[in-house]
Amino acid sequence: MPTTCRSRNQEASPGAPIFGAVEAGLGELAGLAPSEVLRRRLERAALLLAAIESPPGLASPGWAALLDAVTVQETRLFRAAPQLLALSALLPELPGRPLRLLSAGCASGEEAWSLAILAAKSRTRAEVLGLDLCRPALATAEAGRYPAGPPDALREVPDAFRPWFIRDGGWVVPRFEDLSRPRFLRANLLAPPEEIGRFGAILCRNVLIYLLPAARDAVLRGLVARLLPGGALLLGPTDSPPAGLPLRPEPGAHGIWRRS
Ligand SMILES: C[S@@+](CC[C@H](N)C(=O)[O-])C[C@H]1O[C@@H](n2cnc3c(N)ncnc32)[C@H](O)[C@@H]1O
């Protein structure tokens, strides 16, 4: 039966009506009843199957749907707060005004909003940009509304930063009126668009662990090239930059390097 379904899917273009034979096959195979929900899932599965028939590309509907489906969006407001507090202490000496901060692999935007709050609290004029591949995550990032929990969305937010959020029913929302809103962009860290410019600090935390070794190096080299001299690079707990990059560890701060 899977062979039959596959050959029929190959004839379909993404978004074409789902074949009755596929529904019949699923009913025969696993007793699944036809329904609206099943239809929607089949349409999505058809896109995923189509992916392998077109060359990999961010603009290909199939590959885009695959990336949405397979990337890991685990993130939290003020995740790894001690590292963010160390960054906060460095803000006055970081290059560029307005200070430009990049959340590379921003997922649903909690890191970018945390950066906007760090800058606002320290009265540093800043622009925050978040980059990611995953479209649903970027839509959440733009909205900046997070389920209050449980688990408590503010559980990692240090007390001093909690007043920068309001609770709105079952949601936690940054105080937009007191912040410079981050911008979010769908982009591949392996080939970020030239026009994003250069930054005073770049965070690429909990992203590299999902990449092949060669891709990790390429992403890091690309990001370091976008750091202004004196700028800070913040990585996840298990990451370290490859040798030969113009970086020196920031004394006393775990996971922070400065561009020389
Ligand atoms: C686990 S989240 C990390 C979120 C945030 N940086 C944090 O530390 O909480 C990893 C994110 O990296 C994104 N990602 C993975 N590979 C990427 C690539 N090549 N280009 C852009 N984003 C990528 C994923 O879509 C996902 O949203």
The ligand as a MOL file (V3000), in Angstrom:
LIG
                    3D

  0  0  0     0  0            999 V3000
M  V30 BEGIN CTAB
M  V30 COUNTS 27 29 0 0 0
M  V30 BEGIN ATOM
M  V30 1 C 16.7750 25.6730 20.1450 0
M  V30 2 S 16.3930 27.1630 19.2590 0 CHG=1
M  V30 3 C 17.4140 28.3240 20.1130 0
M  V30 4 C 16.6520 29.5970 20.4020 0
M  V30 5 C 17.4340 30.6420 21.1900 0
M  V30 6 N 18.6380 31.0370 20.5050 0
M  V30 7 C 17.7410 30.1570 22.5830 0
M  V30 8 O 18.9070 29.9040 22.9000 0
M  V30 9 O 16.8280 30.0270 23.3950 0 CHG=-1
M  V30 10 C 17.3270 26.8600 17.7410 0
M  V30 11 C 16.8030 27.6800 16.5530 0
M  V30 12 O 17.7920 27.7010 15.5300 0
M  V30 13 C 17.1190 27.7290 14.2890 0
M  V30 14 N 18.0460 27.3050 13.2330 0
M  V30 15 C 18.6640 26.1130 13.0810 0
M  V30 16 N 19.4310 26.1150 11.9870 0
M  V30 17 C 19.3070 27.3370 11.4220 0
M  V30 18 C 19.8550 27.9500 10.2550 0
M  V30 19 N 20.7040 27.3060 9.4360 0
M  V30 20 N 19.4920 29.2270 9.9830 0
M  V30 21 C 18.6330 29.8960 10.7780 0
M  V30 22 N 18.0930 29.3680 11.8970 0
M  V30 23 C 18.4210 28.1080 12.2060 0
M  V30 24 C 15.9540 26.7960 14.4900 0
M  V30 25 O 14.9140 27.0230 13.5510 0
M  V30 26 C 15.5420 27.1060 15.9310 0
M  V30 27 O 14.5050 28.0600 15.9660 0
M  V30 END ATOM
M  V30 BEGIN BOND
M  V30 1 1 1 2
M  V30 2 1 2 3
M  V30 3 1 2 10
M  V30 4 1 3 4
M  V30 5 1 4 5
M  V30 6 1 5 6
M  V30 7 1 5 7
M  V30 8 2 7 8
M  V30 9 1 7 9
M  V30 10 1 10 11
M  V30 11 1 11 12
M  V30 12 1 11 26
M  V30 13 1 12 13
M  V30 14 1 13 14
M  V30 15 1 13 24
M  V30 16 1 14 15
M  V30 17 1 14 23
M  V30 18 2 15 16
M  V30 19 1 16 17
M  V30 20 1 17 18
M  V30 21 2 17 23
M  V30 22 1 18 19
M  V30 23 2 18 20
M  V30 24 1 20 21
M  V30 25 2 21 22
M  V30 26 1 22 23
M  V30 27 1 24 25
M  V30 28 1 24 26
M  V30 29 1 26 27
M  V30 END BOND
M  V30 END CTAB
M  END
